[in-house]
Amino acid sequence: MKIIFYTHSLMSDWNHGNAHFLRGVMRELARLGHEVLALEPADGWSRANLLADQGPAALARFSADFPGLASQTYGTDFDHAAATADADLVIVHEWTAPALVALLGRLRRQGGGFTLLFHDTHHRAVSALPEIAGLNLGDYDGVLAFGEALRQRYLSAGWGRRVFTWHEAADTALFRPWPDLDKQGDLVWIGNWGDDERSAEIDQYLVEPVRRLGLAACVHGVRYPADALTRLAGAGIRYRGWIANADVPHAFARHRVTVHIPRRPYVESLPGIPTIRMFEALACGIPLVSAPWQDVEGLFRPGRDFLFARNGWEMQRHLSALLADRAMAAELAASGLATIQAAHTCRHRAAELLGIVAQVRGGPLVAPLALEGVA
């Protein structure tokens, strides 16, 4: 098949975690013999911010980090009808401009030979309802929602013809353990500030436990305001700014433990959806302690794959125990890695996507569903 992904950006992962997942899925689809292309706006927010923050070199390294992946930019004069004319499958991310979402639907209705799917990986269906409700999805063949709670939100609102749960996952071609790297610190957290959606949680589950334990810790991420940087510095946490996602596995490998801090809208309104960083950290074999969220879909085995902390003091106790007991830490990390390899890789998600397309079409796949090599 020829598969086109309309994404906010494939080349930039500046405050744009969906790029991590799409890179891995595109790589796996290509491995299965499909022709895969990403289309992204030339003036996309993530792309523009990466250029302003890091300069052209950060974009230029995309081809070296992800050989074989292709992304083409589009502007106002781009011919989307021509671009999709020979496509078999078109997947449109929810950050795509509403006018373009509607245009692609019209192309499908007017005889487009491709299957058209809408892909939602955010919380705007509950936090910015008018924006999602205003999208014209009537001509789309289906919706991909990155959690069952979000799928139910689409169903209850009557958005889209058919809605499927399609979780994010780890790109295990990139995210894997590097046991031979020397440790440089106790704890690393990789996460963006996030519009105050988890500011109190960062303080409770990261800053204060690190300060009380006196850990050697660092944070990678963007959009941290001055007061947040002051809080990090006051706890002795080094702030290292943006990190390319391709460099994250080494950052995990050089530290003994990490934490997971979900954004508040997911915890309160869309239970069961962890951040993609959790999948990636477990794939790298680093022990992880998570702030509260509800694993209502049974994605992991809490207590075996990672530890839950119900409050900041419990986070402190868990971190202290893992840093003191290396056997316990190793057992936790190995269990988390095994769960990722068994169920949450981009290879799994690529196969799931092909299965969804087969359901939508009501017939056989263009290319056979394959899971060879999946643990």
Secondary structure, 3 states (H helix, E strand, C coil): CEEEEECCCCCCCCCCCHHHHHHHHHHHHHHCCCEEEEEEECCCHHHHHHHHHHCHHHHHCHHHHCCCCCEEEECCCCCHHHHHCCCCEEEEECCCCHHHHHHHHHHHHCCCCCEEEEEECCCHHHHCHHHHHCCCCCCCCEEEECCHHHHHHHHHHCCCCCEEECCCCECCCCCCCCCCCCCCEEEEEECCCCCCCCHHHHHHHHHHHHHHHCCCEEEECCCCCHHHHHHHHHCCEEECCCCCHHHHHHHHHCEEEEEECCCHHHHHHCCCCCCHHHHHHHHCCCCEEECCCCCCCCCCCECCCEEECCCHHHHHHHHHHHHHCHHHHHHHHHHHHHHHHHHCEHHHHHHHHHHHHHHHHCCCCCCCCCCCCCC
